[in-house]
């Protein structure tokens, strides 16, 4: 799996999900104050080339960007240097299925997942959710932006239903599902509207 993600960025490649800036849905979350006061600790799980981590760090948050693709992390680190973001995000190569739960990360006030959850295998969701919970303080928040089953089949990743999100991020994995809203994911796929879900979660005690 790691090799597949590195291949997407190989030889200067730019996958369709790398839009060269933050997702509009994330910008709206920022504008609403969803990430808490300046200095909040944030995990950007599946950070790609770092646009969301850099946006949040530039606002004064302490951010860790995690991605399994080595090439994506190198690009994220280069952007941080080029843009002179302070405090600079910490970009880490690692597997989001295991790294948040290994005791070395967190506790975080907020977790952001844009486009990672829908790339997991069918049986990986509960383990992923529990790992994020282990790295998040009690009362902390998470935002999961993923592909929706409202998209037609024939292109793109795994479809996710509202029911699946509620089942995955349930009390047994450490979360309370507050809302699941309809959203869109911007992409560089021409002529496509990518329907998405935005799940807002709270870490249970």
Secondary structure, DSSP 8 states (H G I E B T S, - for coil): -HHHHHHHHGGG---TT--SS--HHHHHHHHTTTT-STT-EEEEET-TTSHHHHHHHHTT-EEEEEES-HHHHHHHHHHHHHHT-SS--EEEE--TTTGGGSSSS--EEEEEEESSGGGS-TTTHHHHHHHHHHTEEEEEEEEEEEEBTTS-TTSSS--B-HHHHHHHTSGGGTEEEEEEEEEEE--SSTT--EEEEEEEEEE--
